[in-house]
Amino acid sequence: MNRIPIWDLPTRLFHWLFAGGFAGAAVIALVLGEHSTLFPYHSIIGLTLGLMVALRVVWGLVGTRYARFSSFAYGPGALIAYIKGVLFGGDKRHVGHNPGSAYGVFAMLALVAALAVTGVMLALGNKGVKEIHELLTWVMVGFVGVHVLGVATHTILRRENITASMIHGWKDVEASKGIASSMPIVALVFLAITGAWATGLVSGFDPVTQSVTVPVLGTKLQIGEVEGEPNGGLRSKDSGKFEDDDD
């Protein structure tokens, strides 16, 4: 057994930026609340996470060996066998994502994508999806909690520090099972695209109208309420003036 590179740099960067981004957005939305001056930034983070998920989907199709979705598309039987193996021993070791983390990855990518879509719908004035958006948020929080618990359980019972491997990218496996490159150029492109998108969103945010102009698309989204204005400060698309619910 040798210490061999398994996780490429784009995958690792996505993992930690995704985790930190969702944690930040969740704290703003669930702890500080919608009346906080920081509340619009949870939407900006959410829009950034939405782009990141899209980029991760692309990398899941064309990326390195263990970044590809095909490498961890396990069936239910594999998940059950993995859980039994962790708890009682006997399950084989997985070089890339184990079945538990694989299901977590797919679930969290889908949930954040759904959160981004419903968030945009809310910002466009479709208040009917508000409860769905909030429910998805709590479901995502639950999945994060299960994921963290699963990683801790795996680390303790299997004595394999999979968190550390997602930081440095290496595992003790056979040399033939490693990846040829950590893909630093792709990682730089990922950071450049994500950084430019996030910067565009921040610079396009108008604190007076509590709206943001989406980069490239030019679409305006209402991501916060304007104090003292009727209807929470939502503007009429035709008049450009604030509307009242009773109008």
C-alpha positions as YAML, in Angstrom:
chain: A
units: angstrom
residues:
- id: 1
  name: MET
  ca: [0.00, 0.00, 0.00]
- id: 2
  name: ASN
  ca: [1.24, 3.48, -0.90]
- id: 3
  name: ARG
  ca: [-0.06, 6.98, -0.33]
- id: 4
  name: ILE
  ca: [-1.70, 7.69, -3.67]
- id: 5
  name: PRO
  ca: [-3.64, 10.74, -4.98]
- id: 6
  name: ILE
  ca: [-7.36, 9.95, -5.19]
- id: 7
  name: TRP
  ca: [-9.26, 13.23, -4.98]
- id: 8
  name: ASP
  ca: [-8.44, 15.89, -7.56]
- id: 9
  name: LEU
  ca: [-8.19, 19.54, -6.55]
- id: 10
  name: PRO
  ca: [-11.45, 20.71, -8.22]
- id: 11
  name: THR
  ca: [-13.41, 18.08, -6.28]
- id: 12
  name: ARG
  ca: [-11.80, 19.05, -2.99]
- id: 13
  name: LEU
  ca: [-12.31, 22.77, -3.55]
- id: 14
  name: PHE
  ca: [-15.93, 22.19, -4.45]
- id: 15
  name: HIS
  ca: [-16.48, 20.04, -1.35]
- id: 16
  name: TRP
  ca: [-15.24, 22.63, 1.14]
- id: 17
  name: LEU
  ca: [-16.64, 25.71, -0.62]
- id: 18
  name: PHE
  ca: [-19.99, 23.95, -0.92]
- id: 19
  name: ALA
  ca: [-19.95, 23.03, 2.79]
- id: 20
  name: GLY
  ca: [-18.90, 26.50, 3.90]
- id: 21
  name: GLY
  ca: [-21.33, 28.22, 1.56]
- id: 22
  name: PHE
  ca: [-24.33, 26.24, 2.71]
- id: 23
  name: ALA
  ca: [-23.36, 26.68, 6.36]
- id: 24
  name: GLY
  ca: [-23.12, 30.45, 5.89]
- id: 25
  name: ALA
  ca: [-26.42, 30.70, 4.01]
- id: 26
  name: ALA
  ca: [-28.19, 28.50, 6.58]
- id: 27
  name: VAL
  ca: [-26.94, 30.56, 9.53]
- id: 28
  name: ILE
  ca: [-28.08, 33.80, 7.89]
- id: 29
  name: ALA
  ca: [-31.51, 32.43, 6.94]
- id: 30
  name: LEU
  ca: [-32.32, 30.24, 9.95]
- id: 31
  name: VAL
  ca: [-30.46, 31.96, 12.79]
- id: 32
  name: LEU
  ca: [-30.35, 35.66, 11.87]
- id: 33
  name: GLY
  ca: [-33.68, 35.56, 10.03]
- id: 34
  name: GLU
  ca: [-35.27, 37.44, 7.15]
- id: 35
  name: HIS
  ca: [-35.23, 40.80, 8.97]
- id: 36
  name: SER
  ca: [-31.44, 40.77, 9.27]
- id: 37
  name: THR
  ca: [-29.50, 43.20, 7.08]
- id: 38
  name: LEU
  ca: [-27.44, 40.20, 5.99]
- id: 39
  name: PHE
  ca: [-30.46, 38.23, 4.77]
- id: 40
  name: PRO
  ca: [-30.04, 39.18, 1.07]
- id: 41
  name: TYR
  ca: [-26.56, 37.68, 1.17]
- id: 42
  name: HIS
  ca: [-27.98, 34.24, 1.86]
- id: 43
  name: SER
  ca: [-29.58, 34.53, -1.59]
- id: 44
  name: ILE
  ca: [-26.29, 35.64, -3.14]
- id: 45
  name: ILE
  ca: [-24.56, 32.64, -1.56]
- id: 46
  name: GLY
  ca: [-27.40, 30.41, -2.77]
- id: 47
  name: LEU
  ca: [-27.06, 31.66, -6.34]
- id: 48
  name: THR
  ca: [-23.31, 31.00, -6.14]
- id: 49
  name: LEU
  ca: [-23.94, 27.48, -4.84]
- id: 50
  name: GLY
  ca: [-26.36, 26.93, -7.70]
- id: 51
  name: LEU
  ca: [-23.63, 27.70, -10.24]
- id: 52
  name: MET
  ca: [-21.19, 25.49, -8.33]
- id: 53
  name: VAL
  ca: [-23.62, 22.57, -8.49]
- id: 54
  name: ALA
  ca: [-23.91, 23.04, -12.27]
- id: 55
  name: LEU
  ca: [-20.11, 22.99, -12.57]
- id: 56
  name: ARG
  ca: [-19.91, 19.90, -10.34]
- id: 57
  name: VAL
  ca: [-22.41, 18.10, -12.58]
- id: 58
  name: VAL
  ca: [-20.15, 18.78, -15.56]
- id: 59
  name: TRP
  ca: [-17.13, 17.54, -13.62]
- id: 60
  name: GLY
  ca: [-19.12, 14.50, -12.55]
- id: 61
  name: LEU
  ca: [-19.39, 13.56, -16.22]
- id: 62
  name: VAL
  ca: [-15.90, 14.41, -17.51]
- id: 63
  name: GLY
  ca: [-13.72, 14.61, -14.38]
- id: 64
  name: THR
  ca: [-11.09, 12.28, -12.98]
- id: 65
  name: ARG
  ca: [-11.72, 8.70, -11.99]
- id: 66
  name: TYR
  ca: [-13.31, 9.17, -8.55]
- id: 67
  name: ALA
  ca: [-14.93, 12.53, -9.33]
- id: 68
  name: ARG
  ca: [-17.17, 10.94, -11.95]
- id: 69
  name: PHE
  ca: [-20.69, 10.03, -10.89]
- id: 70
  name: SER
  ca: [-20.31, 6.65, -12.57]
- id: 71
  name: SER
  ca: [-17.68, 5.70, -9.99]
- id: 72
  name: PHE
  ca: [-20.12, 6.00, -7.08]
- id: 73
  name: ALA
  ca: [-23.51, 5.20, -8.58]
- id: 74
  name: TYR
  ca: [-24.35, 2.47, -6.06]
- id: 75
  name: GLY
  ca: [-27.63, 0.59, -5.79]
- id: 76
  name: PRO
  ca: [-29.65, 0.23, -2.55]
- id: 77
  name: GLY
  ca: [-28.11, -3.18, -1.89]
- id: 78
  name: ALA
  ca: [-24.61, -1.69, -1.82]
- id: 79
  name: LEU
  ca: [-25.75, 0.95, 0.67]
- id: 80
  name: ILE
  ca: [-27.27, -1.67, 2.99]
- id: 81
  name: ALA
  ca: [-24.14, -3.82, 2.76]
- id: 82
  name: TYR
  ca: [-21.96, -0.79, 3.52]
- id: 83
  name: ILE
  ca: [-23.96, 0.17, 6.63]
- id: 84
  name: LYS
  ca: [-23.83, -3.42, 7.90]
- id: 85
  name: GLY
  ca: [-20.12, -3.57, 7.18]
- id: 86
  name: VAL
  ca: [-19.37, -0.36, 9.10]
- id: 87
  name: LEU
  ca: [-21.42, -1.44, 12.11]
- id: 88
  name: PHE
  ca: [-20.51, -5.13, 12.22]
- id: 89
  name: GLY
  ca: [-17.43, -5.47, 10.02]
- id: 90
  name: GLY
  ca: [-16.87, -7.33, 6.79]
- id: 91
  name: ASP
  ca: [-17.62, -4.66, 4.19]
- id: 92
  name: LYS
  ca: [-14.93, -4.00, 1.59]
- id: 93
  name: ARG
  ca: [-12.96, -0.78, 1.61]
- id: 94
  name: HIS
  ca: [-13.87, 1.80, -1.02]
- id: 95
  name: VAL
  ca: [-11.18, 3.87, -2.71]
- id: 96
  name: GLY
  ca: [-13.47, 6.72, -3.77]
- id: 97
  name: HIS
  ca: [-16.85, 7.58, -2.29]
- id: 98
  name: ASN
  ca: [-18.36, 4.78, -0.21]
- id: 99
  name: PRO
  ca: [-22.09, 4.07, -0.74]
- id: 100
  name: GLY
  ca: [-23.07, 6.13, 2.30]
- id: 101
  name: SER
  ca: [-21.26, 9.28, 1.19]
- id: 102
  name: ALA
  ca: [-22.32, 8.66, -2.43]
- id: 103
  name: TYR
  ca: [-26.01, 8.83, -1.57]
- id: 104
  name: GLY
  ca: [-25.28, 11.92, 0.51]
- id: 105
  name: VAL
  ca: [-23.53, 13.61, -2.41]
- id: 106
  name: PHE
  ca: [-26.38, 12.99, -4.84]
- id: 107
  name: ALA
  ca: [-29.01, 14.06, -2.29]
- id: 108
  name: MET
  ca: [-27.24, 17.28, -1.30]
- id: 109
  name: LEU
  ca: [-26.51, 18.28, -4.90]
- id: 110
  name: ALA
  ca: [-30.18, 17.76, -5.79]
- id: 111
  name: LEU
  ca: [-31.39, 19.63, -2.71]
- id: 112
  name: VAL
  ca: [-29.19, 22.67, -3.29]
- id: 113
  name: ALA
  ca: [-30.21, 22.74, -6.95]
- id: 114
  name: ALA
  ca: [-33.86, 22.70, -5.83]
- id: 115
  name: LEU
  ca: [-33.15, 25.41, -3.24]
- id: 116
  name: ALA
  ca: [-31.58, 27.59, -5.93]
- id: 117
  name: VAL
  ca: [-34.54, 27.12, -8.27]
- id: 118
  name: THR
  ca: [-37.18, 27.83, -5.61]
- id: 119
  name: GLY
  ca: [-35.11, 30.75, -4.34]
- id: 120
  name: VAL
  ca: [-35.09, 32.32, -7.81]
- id: 121
  name: MET
  ca: [-38.85, 31.70, -8.10]
- id: 122
  name: LEU
  ca: [-39.37, 33.50, -4.80]
- id: 123
  name: ALA
  ca: [-37.21, 36.40, -5.96]
- id: 124
  name: LEU
  ca: [-39.34, 36.68, -9.08]
- id: 125
  name: GLY
  ca: [-42.47, 37.06, -6.98]
- id: 126
  name: ASN
  ca: [-43.77, 33.48, -6.77]
- id: 127
  name: LYS
  ca: [-44.56, 33.38, -3.08]
- id: 128
  name: GLY
  ca: [-46.29, 30.02, -3.44]
- id: 129
  name: VAL
  ca: [-42.97, 28.21, -3.24]
- id: 130
  name: LYS
  ca: [-41.88, 29.82, 0.04]
- id: 131
  name: GLU
  ca: [-42.94, 26.87, 2.20]
- id: 132
  name: ILE
  ca: [-41.31, 24.43, -0.23]
- id: 133
  name: HIS
  ca: [-38.08, 26.45, -0.09]
- id: 134
  name: GLU
  ca: [-38.12, 26.44, 3.70]
- id: 135
  name: LEU
  ca: [-38.89, 22.71, 3.83]
- id: 136
  name: LEU
  ca: [-36.01, 21.97, 1.45]
- id: 137
  name: THR
  ca: [-33.72, 23.99, 3.69]
- id: 138
  name: TRP
  ca: [-34.55, 21.90, 6.74]
- id: 139
  name: VAL
  ca: [-34.27, 18.66, 4.76]
- id: 140
  name: MET
  ca: [-30.83, 19.78, 3.60]
- id: 141
  name: VAL
  ca: [-29.82, 20.58, 7.18]
- id: 142
  name: GLY
  ca: [-30.95, 17.07, 8.13]
- id: 143
  name: PHE
  ca: [-28.89, 15.49, 5.35]
- id: 144
  name: VAL
  ca: [-25.84, 17.50, 6.41]
- id: 145
  name: GLY
  ca: [-26.27, 16.25, 9.96]
- id: 146
  name: VAL
  ca: [-26.60, 12.63, 8.80]
- id: 147
  name: HIS
  ca: [-23.57, 13.07, 6.54]
- id: 148
  name: VAL
  ca: [-21.41, 14.44, 9.38]
- id: 149
  name: LEU
  ca: [-22.57, 11.65, 11.70]
- id: 150
  name: GLY
  ca: [-21.85, 9.06, 9.00]
- id: 151
  name: VAL
  ca: [-18.34, 10.40, 8.40]
- id: 152
  name: ALA
  ca: [-17.64, 10.39, 12.15]
- id: 153
  name: THR
  ca: [-18.96, 6.83, 12.52]
- id: 154
  name: HIS
  ca: [-16.91, 5.59, 9.56]
- id: 155
  name: THR
  ca: [-13.77, 7.29, 10.87]
- id: 156
  name: ILE
  ca: [-14.13, 5.82, 14.36]
- id: 157
  name: LEU
  ca: [-15.24, 2.30, 13.47]
- id: 158
  name: ARG
  ca: [-13.17, 1.81, 10.31]
- id: 159
  name: ARG
  ca: [-10.19, 3.87, 11.51]
- id: 160
  name: GLU
  ca: [-9.97, 5.65, 8.17]
- id: 161
  name: ASN
  ca: [-9.76, 9.45, 8.23]
- id: 162
  name: ILE
  ca: [-11.79, 10.23, 5.12]
- id: 163
  name: THR
  ca: [-12.10, 13.89, 6.14]
- id: 164
  name: ALA
  ca: [-8.33, 14.33, 5.96]
- id: 165
  name: SER
  ca: [-8.22, 12.64, 2.55]
- id: 166
  name: MET
  ca: [-10.71, 15.21, 1.25]
- id: 167
  name: ILE
  ca: [-8.25, 17.89, 2.37]
- id: 168
  name: HIS
  ca: [-4.96, 16.58, 1.00]
- id: 169
  name: GLY
  ca: [-6.44, 14.23, -1.61]
- id: 170
  name: TRP
  ca: [-4.42, 11.12, -0.75]
- id: 171
  name: LYS
  ca: [-5.26, 7.61, 0.47]
- id: 172
  name: ASP
  ca: [-3.26, 4.50, 1.29]
- id: 173
  name: VAL
  ca: [-4.16, 2.30, -1.67]
- id: 174
  name: GLU
  ca: [-2.51, 0.38, -4.49]
- id: 175
  name: ALA
  ca: [-0.61, 2.58, -6.92]
- id: 176
  name: SER
  ca: [-2.74, 1.41, -9.84]
- id: 177
  name: LYS
  ca: [-5.86, 2.90, -8.24]
- id: 178
  name: GLY
  ca: [-4.64, 6.48, -8.10]
- id: 179
  name: ILE
  ca: [-5.28, 9.38, -10.46]
- id: 180
  name: ALA
  ca: [-2.66, 10.76, -12.82]
- id: 181
  name: SER
  ca: [-3.10, 14.43, -11.92]
- id: 182
  name: SER
  ca: [-4.81, 16.63, -9.33]
- id: 183
  name: MET
  ca: [-5.94, 18.86, -12.23]
- id: 184
  name: PRO
  ca: [-4.71, 22.23, -10.87]
- id: 185
  name: ILE
  ca: [-5.56, 24.11, -14.08]
- id: 186
  name: VAL
  ca: [-9.18, 22.94, -13.90]
- id: 187
  name: ALA
  ca: [-9.23, 23.99, -10.24]
- id: 188
  name: LEU
  ca: [-8.07, 27.49, -11.21]
- id: 189
  name: VAL
  ca: [-10.77, 27.69, -13.88]
- id: 190
  name: PHE
  ca: [-13.37, 26.56, -11.33]
- id: 191
  name: LEU
  ca: [-12.24, 29.23, -8.87]
- id: 192
  name: ALA
  ca: [-12.14, 31.89, -11.57]
- id: 193
  name: ILE
  ca: [-15.67, 31.16, -12.79]
- id: 194
  name: THR
  ca: [-17.12, 30.87, -9.29]
- id: 195
  name: GLY
  ca: [-15.26, 33.94, -8.07]
- id: 196
  name: ALA
  ca: [-16.33, 36.05, -11.05]
- id: 197
  name: TRP
  ca: [-19.96, 34.95, -10.60]
- id: 198
  name: ALA
  ca: [-19.96, 35.71, -6.86]
- id: 199
  name: THR
  ca: [-18.23, 39.06, -7.40]
- id: 200
  name: GLY
  ca: [-20.77, 39.97, -10.07]
- id: 201
  name: LEU
  ca: [-23.64, 39.15, -7.74]
- id: 202
  name: VAL
  ca: [-22.20, 41.21, -4.88]
- id: 203
  name: SER
  ca: [-21.46, 44.19, -7.14]
- id: 204
  name: GLY
  ca: [-24.93, 43.86, -8.69]
- id: 205
  name: PHE
  ca: [-26.68, 44.01, -5.32]
- id: 206
  name: ASP
  ca: [-28.59, 47.24, -4.62]
- id: 207
  name: PRO
  ca: [-29.15, 47.63, -0.85]
- id: 208
  name: VAL
  ca: [-31.71, 50.38, -1.43]
- id: 209
  name: THR
  ca: [-34.08, 48.26, -3.52]
- id: 210
  name: GLN
  ca: [-32.83, 44.99, -1.98]
- id: 211
  name: SER
  ca: [-32.46, 43.54, -5.45]
- id: 212
  name: VAL
  ca: [-29.62, 41.92, -7.34]
- id: 213
  name: THR
  ca: [-28.84, 41.89, -11.03]
- id: 214
  name: VAL
  ca: [-27.74, 38.44, -12.15]
- id: 215
  name: PRO
  ca: [-24.44, 38.54, -14.07]
- id: 216
  name: VAL
  ca: [-24.57, 37.72, -17.80]
- id: 217
  name: LEU
  ca: [-28.37, 37.28, -17.75]
- id: 218
  name: GLY
  ca: [-29.14, 40.78, -16.52]
- id: 219
  name: THR
  ca: [-32.23, 39.54, -14.67]
- id: 220
  name: LYS
  ca: [-33.23, 41.47, -11.54]
- id: 221
  name: LEU
  ca: [-34.16, 39.44, -8.49]
- id: 222
  name: GLN
  ca: [-35.83, 40.80, -5.35]
- id: 223
  name: ILE
  ca: [-33.85, 39.15, -2.56]
- id: 224
  name: GLY
  ca: [-34.85, 41.24, 0.43]
- id: 225
  name: GLU
  ca: [-37.60, 43.42, 1.82]
- id: 226
  name: VAL
  ca: [-37.46, 47.21, 1.79]
- id: 227
  name: GLU
  ca: [-38.42, 48.63, 5.18]
- id: 228
  name: GLY
  ca: [-41.46, 50.88, 5.27]
- id: 229
  name: GLU
  ca: [-42.69, 49.89, 1.82]
- id: 230
  name: PRO
  ca: [-45.95, 48.02, 1.18]
- id: 231
  name: ASN
  ca: [-45.82, 44.41, 0.00]
- id: 232
  name: GLY
  ca: [-42.34, 44.03, 1.47]
- id: 233
  name: GLY
  ca: [-40.85, 46.38, -1.10]
- id: 234
  name: LEU
  ca: [-41.70, 44.29, -4.17]
- id: 235
  name: ARG
  ca: [-41.82, 46.31, -7.36]
- id: 236
  name: SER
  ca: [-44.26, 46.18, -10.21]
- id: 237
  name: LYS
  ca: [-42.60, 44.93, -13.38]
- id: 238
  name: ASP
  ca: [-44.59, 47.44, -15.45]
- id: 239
  name: SER
  ca: [-44.55, 50.61, -13.38]
- id: 240
  name: GLY
  ca: [-41.28, 50.22, -11.54]
- id: 241
  name: LYS
  ca: [-43.09, 51.42, -8.42]
- id: 242
  name: PHE
  ca: [-43.75, 49.61, -5.20]
- id: 243
  name: GLU
  ca: [-47.08, 47.79, -5.09]
- id: 244
  name: ASP
  ca: [-49.47, 47.18, -2.24]
- id: 245
  name: ASP
  ca: [-51.07, 43.75, -1.75]
- id: 246
  name: ASP
  ca: [-54.52, 45.38, -1.89]
- id: 247
  name: ASP
  ca: [-54.00, 47.01, -5.30]
...
